[in-house]
Amino acid sequence: ENPIYLYVGRVAIEKNIDAFLQLDLKGSKWVVGEGPELTRLKQQYPEVNFLGLLTQDALAQVYSSADVFVFPSLTDTFGLVLLEALACGTPVAAYPVTGPIDVIGDSPAGAMDNDLKRACERALGIPAEVARAHAENFSWRACTQVFLSFHTNTQANTTINHAVLSTQ
């Protein structure tokens, strides 16, 4: 079997894409996106499939075709691409830093490790259904429920605070 490892995003130095492309992984590596590092990376890694910018439909198909979504950034604060990959059933491999920690957390939908190759290898064993189910935690419905529960708790706390203050 030849697994597909995928990166999607701006092709720029701060994304740490070299860390992904230097890995000795069985299978192929795909990169979707454009940016100032694209020419250099194409020259340095001719074995990598650089797909450029894609339409939404084509991007969803590429996400779904990949076996692992690799997120090599050490500095992103959230990374919507993580949710896009998970929503397409593609498990995530990443460093344990802000962004992946916020999205993956302790769920089984991804693998985080200071050794990115080890994270990639572990992510290969994660079923697509697990990745997709975790993405549902970030749906508009789920976000609305969190917001409403916070709002309800805030209103209850305000009511309690007023009641306590009025008895003093």
ABEGO torsion letter per residue (X at the ends): XBBBBBBBEBBBAAAGAAAAAABBBBEBBBBBEBEAAAAAAAAABAABBBAEBBBAAAAAAAAAABABBBBABAABAAGAAAAAAAAAGBBBBBBBBBGAAAAAEABAABBBBABAAAAAAAAAABBAAAAAAAAAAABAAAAAAAAAAAAAAAAAAAAAAAAAAAAX
